[in-house]
Structures are given as C-alpha cells and as structure tokens.
Amino acid sequence: SAAYRQSAEATPEKLEKDPQDRLVSRGPRFRLDGETLRDAALAASGLLAPAIGGPSVKPYQPEGIWEAVAMNGSDTRFYKQDHGDSLYRRSLYTFWKRSAPPASLEIFNAPTRETCTVRRERTNTPLQALVVMNDPQFVEAARALAARSMNAQTLDAQLDAMSERLLSRPLEPKERDILKASYKDFLRYYDSNPAEAKKLIAVGESKPPENLNAPELASMTMVANQLLNTDEALNK
C-alpha cells in the first residue's frame, strides 16, 4: 500500500501532528527478519538462486548443531550441507529442524516453529552483528557484491554501485569519504598481508573472479561488509 511504502522519517511536523503514528503519517521502521536479511544480501550480491519451488535445502551452518540434540537413530542426526545453487536459494526453502533451527536465523529471532507465533520478537544484540560480519553466507555475499562493483572504472563509481544495489540510493559525499578512507586502510593492510587477502576472498563455495587483484578485492569486500552492517541495510 501507499501507506506501507512511506518513508519512516519522522519530521518535526509529523511528530507534532501525529506523534504516535496513529494517522499513518509515516511508514514503519523495524529490523528485517533473519530470512529477509539473508535474502537481501544474496540478492544484492547477485548470488540469489531465482528458482521457485522444489525440495528444502541445507545452506551453510556451524558444525555439530544437529548432532548435539539428535537421537542416535534419527535420520536427521547429521547435517549434510548442500552445494551449488542450493546454497543460495531463498531462506523460505531452508530445511528446518525444530529442535535445532538454523543458527543464523535463530539469532535474528526466527521462531522455533514448535508453537504458532503471531508476532515475532525483534531484538538488537551483539550476536546479530557478528552474524552479518562473520557468517560465511554474508562474507561471501559481501565479496560477490564487491566483485560486481569493481567493474566500474573509479573508486567513487564502485562505492556508488554497491550502495545502489544494497541501499537503493547513491552515497552522500560524507558517506563516500568515510568508505574511501576505510578502503584505503584495508588496502594498506592487505597489500602487506596478501595471504590474508586470499583467505578472505576464498570464503564460500563460489569462486572470486581470477582477473581481480586479491588485496583490492579483499579491501572492497570489507567495505561491502561495512555497508551490510549499517542500520539502513538491516532495517526497513
């Protein structure tokens, strides 16, 4: 609806006339659900598999979660990760074990599905930031987004390309200056530590483009990871 698509910005005029938003003078602002965050990162990076329908899939997950709660005779005692496009299907298709929900989604308040949930809780914890910063799915998405953006000719254009895909807008001059400074700091580090650069861009099953300089791609990956962690990327 038009009301739902409104900006969540609360101007002084709106606050004066409609302080509690009972007149729907502005859109809702809330942290996206874990499934939506994962899908948004995959979509922005270009990794999201577009297939509709089919069996459930088993994307990246920390080792040992199923084994810790499974019975000896259970047919879901061991988690066998999928490969290829199955790693990048929409979160709707993620296989769900009620006694051990997908860890990254559970951290973002996904319900266990043991009981009906009318409204999800939404929390803000350090663990959530650690998921977006370190989970292989998000690191791989950041690297793929960075690689796509590096088709642009200049650093400014590359940063804007990432912002357009992730935030649906170009960067403000002040934001661009901050990201350029971050990129240069990262590049100094990875130029001095090429092995660390190769280690970072090797995260995930998808392969980085061979024609890109590893320290430059690693540096841009870290910048993309910063953008993924902004409130604007995490909130509607």
KEKE-3310 file (N, C-alpha, C; in steps of 0.2 Angstrom, whole numbers, plus 5000, padded with zeros to 4 digits):
npx = (5004:5001:5003:5011:5023:5028:5041:5050:5055:5054:5048:5049:5036:5027:5029:5023:5010:5006:5011:5011:5010:4997:4989:4995:5005:5018:5030:5032:5046:5058:5069:5074:5068:5077:5077:5074:5084:5095:5091:5091:5104:5110:5103:5107:5121:5120:5120:5109:5099:5087:5077:5060:5051:5052:5062:5067:5082:5100:5109:5124:5130:5135:5146:5141:5128:5116:5120:5122:5109:5102:5094:5101:5096:5090:5085:5090:5101:5114:5120:5121:5128:5122:5127:5132:5119:5110:5115:5111:5098:5082:5078:5066:5066:5075:5079:5072:5074:5066:5071:5083:5085:5090:5105:5109:5098:5090:5096:5092:5080:5071:5057:5055:5046:5039:5028:5013:5017:5012:5017:5033:5047:5058:5075:5090:5106:5123:5127:5120:5126:5138:5135:5131:5144:5153:5147:5148:5140:5136:5149:5153:5143:5146:5159:5155:5147:5156:5165:5156:5154:5167:5168:5166:5174:5180:5185:5175:5164:5163:5160:5148:5140:5139:5132:5120:5115:5113:5108:5099:5101:5112:5128:5130:5140:5148:5147:5153:5166:5170:5169:5179:5190:5191:5192:5205:5213:5210:5216:5230:5233:5230:5238:5250:5248:5246:5242:5232:5222:5219:5214:5202:5194:5192:5182:5167:5158:5157:5167:5180:5182:5195:5203:5204:5213:5219:5221:5215:5202:5199:5199:5189:5179:5178:5173:5161:5155:5155:5145:5134:5132:5126:5113:5103:5104:5100:5088:5070)
npy = (4994:5012:5018:5009:5010:5022:5034:5031:5042:5053:5068:5085:5091:5080:5073:5082:5083:5070:5061:5047:5040:5036:5041:5036:5043:5041:5028:5011:5007:4995:4981:4970:4953:4938:4929:4938:4947:4939:4935:4947:4951:4941:4944:4957:4954:4947:4933:4926:4912:4910:4901:4894:4884:4867:4854:4856:4865:4864:4876:4885:4881:4881:4868:4853:4856:4849:4837:4838:4838:4827:4811:4794:4786:4794:4801:4813:4816:4820:4834:4837:4848:4856:4860:4870:4879:4877:4882:4895:4897:4905:4909:4904:4891:4884:4870:4865:4860:4857:4855:4861:4874:4884:4892:4905:4911:4909:4918:4930:4930:4921:4911:4895:4886:4877:4880:4890:4907:4922:4935:4940:4942:4956:4959:4967:4963:4960:4948:4947:4957:4950:4939:4945:4951:4940:4927:4914:4915:4929:4935:4929:4935:4948:4948:4944:4955:4965:4962:4963:4976:4981:4982:4994:5010:5019:5022:5029:5027:5013:5012:5018:5010:4998:5004:5007:4995:4989:4998:5005:5018:5032:5036:5048:5063:5064:5051:5044:5048:5043:5029:5028:5031:5020:5010:5013:5011:4997:4992:4995:4986:4974:4974:4972:4960:4948:4935:4934:4942:4933:4922:4928:4931:4919:4913:4904:4894:4899:4905:4918:4931:4928:4938:4949:4959:4952:4959:4971:4966:4960:4971:4979:4970:4970:4983:4982:4973:4982:4991:4982:4980:4992:5002:5006:4996:4985:4988:4991)
npz = (5000:4998:5010:5017:5010:5013:5018:5033:5040:5053:5053:5061:5059:5057:5069:5078:5073:5073:5084:5088:5077:5073:5063:5052:5046:5043:5037:5044:5054:5056:5061:5049:5046:5050:5039:5028:5029:5025:5012:5006:5006:4998:4986:4983:4981:4969:4970:4973:4970:4958:4957:4959:4970:4974:4983:5001:5006:5012:5018:5022:5039:5056:5062:5070:5077:5074:5078:5092:5098:5093:5092:5093:5083:5074:5058:5055:5061:5057:5050:5033:5022:5008:4991:4977:4968:4978:4990:4989:4988:4991:5008:5012:5008:5016:5025:5040:5056:5070:5083:5082:5075:5061:5064:5061:5058:5069:5078:5074:5079:5073:5075:5083:5078:5085:5091:5087:5081:5083:5082:5079:5090:5091:5093:5098:5097:5101:5095:5083:5075:5074:5066:5054:5051:5051:5047:5035:5024:5023:5022:5010:5002:5003:4997:4984:4980:4981:4970:4959:4959:4956:4942:4938:4934:4942:4959:4967:4958:4960:4974:4974:4966:4974:4984:4978:4974:4987:4996:4988:4983:4979:4987:5000:5000:5012:5017:5007:5008:5020:5017:5007:5014:5023:5014:5009:5020:5023:5011:5013:5023:5017:5006:5012:5018:5009:5010:5019:5012:5001:5009:5014:5003:4998:5006:5006:4994:4980:4967:4967:4955:4943:4937:4946:4957:4972:4985:4982:4980:4992:5001:4996:4998:5012:5014:5008:5017:5028:5024:5023:5037:5041:5048:5039:5030:5037:5042:5039)
capx = (5000:5005:5005:5017:5029:5031:5047:5050:5057:5049:5049:5045:5029:5024:5029:5019:5003:5004:5017:5011:5009:4990:4986:4999:5009:5025:5030:5035:5053:5060:5074:5071:5068:5083:5076:5074:5091:5099:5089:5093:5112:5111:5100:5112:5127:5119:5121:5102:5096:5080:5072:5054:5048:5057:5063:5071:5090:5104:5115:5130:5128:5141:5146:5139:5122:5111:5122:5121:5102:5099:5094:5105:5093:5087:5088:5092:5107:5120:5119:5125:5127:5121:5132:5130:5114:5106:5117:5109:5091:5079:5078:5060:5067:5080:5077:5071:5074:5063:5075:5089:5084:5096:5108:5110:5091:5088:5099:5088:5073:5066:5053:5057:5041:5036:5021:5011:5019:5008:5021:5040:5051:5064:5080:5096:5111:5130:5127:5117:5131:5143:5132:5132:5151:5157:5144:5151:5135:5136:5155:5153:5139:5150:5164:5152:5145:5162:5167:5152:5155:5173:5168:5166:5181:5183:5183:5169:5159:5162:5156:5141:5137:5137:5126:5114:5112:5112:5103:5094:5102:5119:5130:5131:5148:5151:5147:5158:5173:5171:5171:5185:5196:5191:5195:5212:5216:5210:5221:5236:5234:5230:5244:5256:5247:5242:5239:5226:5218:5217:5210:5196:5190:5191:5176:5161:5159:5158:5174:5180:5185:5203:5206:5204:5218:5216:5221:5209:5195:5198:5198:5182:5174:5177:5169:5154:5153:5153:5138:5129:5130:5123:5106:5099:5103:5097:5081:5066)
capy = (5000:5018:5020:5005:5012:5029:5034:5030:5048:5057:5076:5089:5092:5074:5072:5087:5082:5063:5058:5040:5037:5033:5043:5033:5048:5038:5021:5008:5006:4989:4977:4965:4947:4935:4927:4943:4949:4934:4935:4954:4951:4937:4947:4962:4952:4943:4926:4923:4907:4913:4895:4894:4878:4861:4852:4860:4864:4865:4880:4885:4881:4879:4861:4850:4858:4844:4831:4839:4837:4822:4804:4790:4783:4799:4802:4820:4816:4823:4839:4837:4854:4856:4863:4874:4884:4875:4886:4902:4898:4909:4906:4900:4884:4881:4864:4867:4855:4861:4855:4864:4879:4887:4896:4912:4914:4910:4923:4935:4929:4917:4906:4888:4883:4872:4883:4896:4913:4928:4941:4939:4947:4959:4961:4970:4960:4959:4942:4948:4960:4945:4935:4949:4952:4934:4921:4913:4917:4936:4936:4928:4939:4954:4948:4944:4962:4969:4960:4966:4984:4983:4983:5002:5012:5023:5020:5033:5023:5007:5013:5020:5004:4994:5007:5007:4988:4987:5003:5008:5025:5034:5038:5055:5064:5062:5043:5041:5050:5038:5022:5028:5031:5013:5006:5014:5007:4990:4990:4995:4980:4968:4974:4970:4953:4945:4928:4936:4944:4927:4919:4931:4931:4912:4911:4902:4889:4902:4907:4925:4932:4927:4944:4954:4959:4949:4964:4976:4963:4959:4978:4981:4965:4973:4989:4980:4971:4988:4993:4977:4981:4998:5002:5006:4989:4980:4990:4993)
capz = (5000:4998:5017:5019:5006:5015:5022:5041:5043:5057:5053:5066:5058:5058:5076:5081:5072:5073:5087:5089:5070:5073:5057:5047:5043:5041:5037:5050:5054:5061:5059:5045:5049:5048:5032:5023:5029:5021:5005:5003:5005:4992:4980:4981:4978:4963:4971:4975:4965:4957:4956:4963:4972:4975:4990:5005:5005:5018:5017:5027:5046:5060:5063:5077:5080:5074:5082:5099:5100:5089:5095:5089:5077:5070:5051:5054:5066:5055:5045:5027:5019:5001:4987:4971:4969:4984:4995:4988:4987:4996:5015:5013:5007:5021:5029:5047:5061:5076:5089:5081:5070:5058:5069:5060:5058:5076:5082:5072:5082:5070:5079:5083:5074:5089:5093:5082:5083:5080:5081:5081:5094:5087:5097:5095:5101:5098:5091:5077:5071:5072:5061:5047:5049:5050:5044:5028:5019:5022:5020:5003:4998:5003:4992:4977:4979:4979:4964:4954:4959:4953:4935:4937:4932:4948:4966:4968:4955:4963:4980:4972:4963:4980:4988:4974:4975:4994:4999:4983:4983:4979:4993:5001:4999:5018:5017:5002:5010:5025:5014:5004:5019:5025:5008:5009:5026:5022:5006:5016:5027:5013:5002:5017:5020:5003:5011:5022:5007:4998:5014:5015:4997:4997:5010:5002:4988:4974:4966:4965:4948:4943:4935:4950:4962:4978:4990:4981:4981:4999:5004:4994:5002:5019:5013:5007:5024:5032:5021:5025:5044:5043:5050:5033:5027:5042:5044:5034)
cpx = (5004:5007:5011:5023:5031:5037:5046:5052:5052:5051:5046:5038:5025:5024:5024:5011:5001:5010:5017:5010:5002:4987:4990:5003:5016:5025:5033:5043:5055:5065:5071:5072:5075:5083:5077:5081:5096:5098:5091:5100:5113:5109:5105:5118:5126:5120:5114:5100:5089:5075:5066:5052:5054:5058:5067:5079:5093:5110:5120:5127:5134:5140:5144:5132:5117:5114:5121:5114:5099:5099:5098:5102:5089:5090:5090:5098:5112:5118:5124:5123:5126:5127:5129:5124:5110:5108:5114:5102:5088:5078:5071:5061:5072:5076:5077:5070:5072:5067:5082:5088:5090:5099:5108:5103:5088:5090:5096:5081:5068:5063:5056:5052:5038:5029:5020:5014:5016:5012:5028:5043:5056:5069:5085:5102:5118:5130:5125:5122:5137:5141:5134:5139:5155:5154:5146:5146:5135:5143:5156:5149:5143:5155:5161:5150:5150:5165:5163:5153:5162:5174:5168:5173:5184:5181:5176:5163:5158:5158:5149:5137:5135:5132:5120:5111:5110:5107:5098:5095:5110:5121:5130:5138:5151:5152:5153:5165:5175:5173:5177:5191:5196:5194:5203:5216:5216:5216:5228:5238:5235:5236:5250:5255:5243:5239:5232:5220:5215:5212:5203:5192:5189:5185:5170:5163:5160:5165:5175:5183:5192:5206:5206:5210:5216:5216:5216:5203:5194:5196:5191:5177:5173:5173:5162:5151:5151:5146:5132:5127:5127:5115:5101:5099:5100:5090:5077:5064)
cpy = (5006:5020:5016:5007:5019:5028:5034:5037:5051:5064:5079:5090:5086:5072:5076:5085:5074:5059:5051:5036:5034:5035:5040:5038:5046:5031:5018:5007:5000:4985:4972:4958:4943:4932:4932:4946:4945:4935:4942:4954:4947:4940:4953:4960:4948:4935:4922:4918:4909:4907:4895:4886:4873:4859:4857:4860:4866:4869:4880:4885:4878:4871:4859:4852:4853:4838:4832:4838:4831:4815:4800:4787:4788:4800:4809:4821:4820:4828:4839:4843:4853:4860:4866:4879:4883:4880:4893:4902:4902:4905:4903:4893:4881:4876:4866:4861:4859:4861:4859:4868:4881:4892:4903:4915:4914:4916:4930:4934:4925:4912:4899:4883:4877:4874:4889:4902:4918:4934:4939:4944:4950:4962:4964:4968:4960:4953:4943:4952:4955:4941:4939:4950:4946:4928:4920:4916:4925:4938:4935:4933:4946:4954:4948:4951:4966:4968:4963:4973:4986:4983:4990:5004:5016:5020:5023:5029:5016:5007:5014:5014:4999:4997:5007:5000:4986:4992:5007:5015:5026:5036:5046:5057:5062:5054:5041:5042:5044:5031:5022:5028:5023:5009:5006:5011:5000:4988:4991:4989:4974:4968:4971:4962:4950:4938:4929:4938:4938:4923:4922:4930:4923:4909:4909:4897:4893:4905:4914:4926:4932:4933:4950:4953:4957:4955:4969:4973:4962:4966:4980:4976:4968:4979:4987:4977:4976:4990:4988:4977:4988:4998:5002:5000:4984:4982:4992:5000)
cpz = (5000:5005:5019:5016:5008:5019:5030:5044:5047:5057:5059:5065:5059:5065:5080:5080:5073:5077:5088:5082:5070:5066:5051:5043:5040:5041:5043:5049:5059:5057:5055:5048:5046:5041:5027:5023:5024:5014:5002:5002:4999:4986:4978:4978:4971:4964:4972:4969:4964:4956:4961:4964:4972:4982:4994:5004:5012:5017:5022:5034:5050:5061:5070:5080:5080:5079:5090:5102:5097:5093:5090:5083:5072:5063:5050:5060:5064:5049:5039:5022:5011:4997:4981:4973:4975:4990:4995:4986:4993:5003:5016:5012:5011:5025:5037:5051:5068:5082:5088:5074:5067:5062:5068:5060:5065:5080:5080:5074:5078:5075:5078:5079:5078:5091:5088:5085:5079:5078:5083:5086:5089:5093:5094:5099:5097:5093:5084:5072:5069:5067:5054:5046:5048:5047:5037:5023:5018:5020:5012:4999:4998:4997:4985:4975:4977:4972:4958:4953:4956:4946:4933:4937:4938:4954:4968:4965:4958:4970:4979:4970:4969:4983:4984:4974:4982:4997:4995:4982:4982:4986:4994:5001:5006:5019:5013:5004:5016:5022:5010:5008:5022:5020:5008:5015:5025:5016:5008:5019:5022:5008:5006:5019:5015:5005:5015:5017:5003:5002:5014:5009:4995:5001:5005:4996:4981:4973:4964:4958:4948:4941:4940:4955:4969:4984:4989:4982:4988:5003:5002:4997:5009:5019:5012:5013:5028:5030:5023:5033:5046:5044:5044:5029:5031:5044:5038:5035)
residu = (SER:ALA:ALA:TYR:ARG:GLN:SER:ALA:GLU:ALA:THR:PRO:GLU:LYS:LEU:GLU:LYS:ASP:PRO:GLN:ASP:ARG:LEU:VAL:SER:ARG:GLY:PRO:ARG:PHE:ARG:LEU:ASP:GLY:GLU:THR:LEU:ARG:ASP:ALA:ALA:LEU:ALA:ALA:SER:GLY:LEU:LEU:ALA:PRO:ALA:ILE:GLY:GLY:PRO:SER:VAL:LYS:PRO:TYR:GLN:PRO:GLU:GLY:ILE:TRP:GLU:ALA:VAL:ALA:MET:ASN:GLY:SER:ASP:THR:ARG:PHE:TYR:LYS:GLN:ASP:HIS:GLY:ASP:SER:LEU:TYR:ARG:ARG:SER:LEU:TYR:THR:PHE:TRP:LYS:ARG:SER:ALA:PRO:PRO:ALA:SER:LEU:GLU:ILE:PHE:ASN:ALA:PRO:THR:ARG:GLU:THR:CYS:THR:VAL:ARG:ARG:GLU:ARG:THR:ASN:THR:PRO:LEU:GLN:ALA:LEU:VAL:VAL:MET:ASN:ASP:PRO:GLN:PHE:VAL:GLU:ALA:ALA:ARG:ALA:LEU:ALA:ALA:ARG:SER:MET:ASN:ALA:GLN:THR:LEU:ASP:ALA:GLN:LEU:ASP:ALA:MET:SER:GLU:ARG:LEU:LEU:SER:ARG:PRO:LEU:GLU:PRO:LYS:GLU:ARG:ASP:ILE:LEU:LYS:ALA:SER:TYR:LYS:ASP:PHE:LEU:ARG:TYR:TYR:ASP:SER:ASN:PRO:ALA:GLU:ALA:LYS:LYS:LEU:ILE:ALA:VAL:GLY:GLU:SER:LYS:PRO:PRO:GLU:ASN:LEU:ASN:ALA:PRO:GLU:LEU:ALA:SER:MET:THR:MET:VAL:ALA:ASN:GLN:LEU:LEU:ASN:THR:ASP:GLU:ALA:LEU:ASN:LYS)
# end
